[in-house]
Amino acid sequence: MKRIGIVTHYAVHNHGAQLQLYALIQVLKAQGFHASALQFTKDYRYMEKGAAEKYSISIKSIPFYIKYSFSKGWRKTLFNVKKKFLFDSFRKKNRILGKWLSSFDGDAVIVGSDEVFSVETGLTDAFWGNEGQVKNYISYAASFGPTTIGEIREKNLEEYLRKSLGNFSLIAVRDKNSRDIIEELAQISVELTCDPVILYGYKQEINSCKRKVKVEYILLYSYDNNMNLPEEIQLVKEVARTFNLPVYSVGFYHSWCDRNINASPTELLAYFKHASYVITDTFHGTVISLITNARFGTMLRGNANKLYHLLAEYNLEDRIFSSQQECVRVLQSDIDYSIVENKMESYRKKSLDYLLNALKN
């Protein structure tokens, strides 16, 4: 059995990161591979001092989180502590985390999915094939996220990235911005593949998930640092009043919501499936809406590079809103999910063909 290592953001505490990693492992397992996430050290050279301690979730990060609890409040702090334990348990139960990349001697390394090519925080060699002993490096549904070709030039990273791209035997990304950057930097062929959450589909999990709460609700899925501006809060509350429904924030803490709910990565699917409406401003919030056939609206932020491309792939640009009136209109309009499902199935086949070809050759 071939052993595959996956290099991605395995310790990020948002549901999308965990769902895409678990999904890729499950797809590879179904094809006869053994796969797990590989551990590595991230680089934070472009972030504020102390970023490494903040994101490492270790003894060194204790001072940061003491300060965090005072500034953010104990409810939000306890919510995120519980969330960390949920995610740790999910990774342990499903045996997601494997050995360190530096000691991995398997058959291939897959870089992706997620924003592994983003240079916002720093240059992590593991994302660019510059670490470890495995020769067969490929990427799957990788993304530069908010990074643009202009930012790469401003940081004088063109030569590093151009040389590093030569470490990959095959490259696939999940959005047009990422493809355009690579083709401009290295003049090499790049495939567009779907996010692992779409590739796997979570059909069995979605079909078997039961309603978690009895009442009807609007689900808000947004990082806890977002959707907190007065005008954003007012927008969502006005939409909720229009539909006479409470707003439940699932997965992230928003003090102004009617209820904040912690959920494991797979439990989140049930909340999406049974929501009356979904409001999100994240990539995976939109992806999960698609696979659960939710009635959703999406607000674009700095993630427009990848998020607009995702919606355009399924001809759903009309799900984008920027005002309360637009949000109500979007949520009231139907989505023909038979068309969306056909497009997803076609994209799955194309993406799986790429993945198997990359690993078998």
Phi, psi and omega in degrees: 000126180291140179256125183243130174260142180244127179250110182205186180277075187287338185256005179290132185266057165231151190296324181300318180298319180287321181293321180291325179290312178300320180298315181295321177298317181294320178297315180294321178299318180295338179264007175093013179259155169256123185227148175204161178282140179261143180272150181198171179257128180277155177255132182237034188298335182264005180256174183294160179300135180094002182297322181299318179292322181298316187264354183281341182050061180222189178302323181296338183270357181302312179303322179298315185284337171294314178296321180299316183296326179288322184278328185260344181099151187288331180295314179294321179297312179296323178301314183285332174295313178299320180298319178300317179294323177298316182290318178300317180296320179298315180294320181291314181301321184263007176051049184281322188269128179251211184280180178284144179305322183298335181250003181283128181236035181282198187271331181199159175237128175257124175263118182125168007273202177087187186275055183288338180265359178295141179247021182296322183267323183169195180244100179269113185303328181299329181283347187241017177073019182256020179216147177094177186248356180283136184272329184271094177257127172229162174243149176226121176051035178289163181213146172275355180058231181281353182296136177243166178297329178295318178295323178298318179290322179298325180271003180056047183254004185302313184293318179299313183291319179299315179293318182293325178299336177290348177284344185267136176281326175214147183231130173227138178235174184247003180211157185296321180302317180294318178297316181297320180298312182294316181295327178286322181288316192237356180050049178237158181286136182229131177272150170257122180233158182279156176301145180305331178298321176285321180302313180283318174087334180053034185297315181296316181295319181291317181295332184263352185284139182257157179299132182271331178228153187278332185276161172282149184202159168263126179268126172256123176237101183207140179305148187291348175274349180254176179053038179239356176290146182308319182289330177287317177299315180299319180302308183294320180294323177293320176298317179298321178294324179300319181266356181055050182227150174284160178253121178251122173269116182249124177097338179221150185266122173230110188300334185276351180283159180294329180204142175246126188236127172275146180206147173290166179307315182282331176296329180303326181302322180295320180294324176292314184300321187260005177287144174291319178214155177235130172244126182215160173226023182241158178297306184286336172298323177287319178300313180295325175301319181295313185284341176261004180057041181280156172270106193230162171227144185237131174258132180271142176230220176290356179268014186299330180307313183267327187285319177296320179299318179301311181295322181294328179301329183249018179054042183242030177299338180286359175273359180278137177224157176222000179219167181297318180296318179295320181297315179298315180300315181297314183292332180280341183275145182280158173241128176278091185286348173294322177291316179299316181297320178297318179294318180296320181295320177295318180292324177300312182299314180299317183290320179293322177300316178299313185298314181292322177296319180295323184277330182276345180246000000 
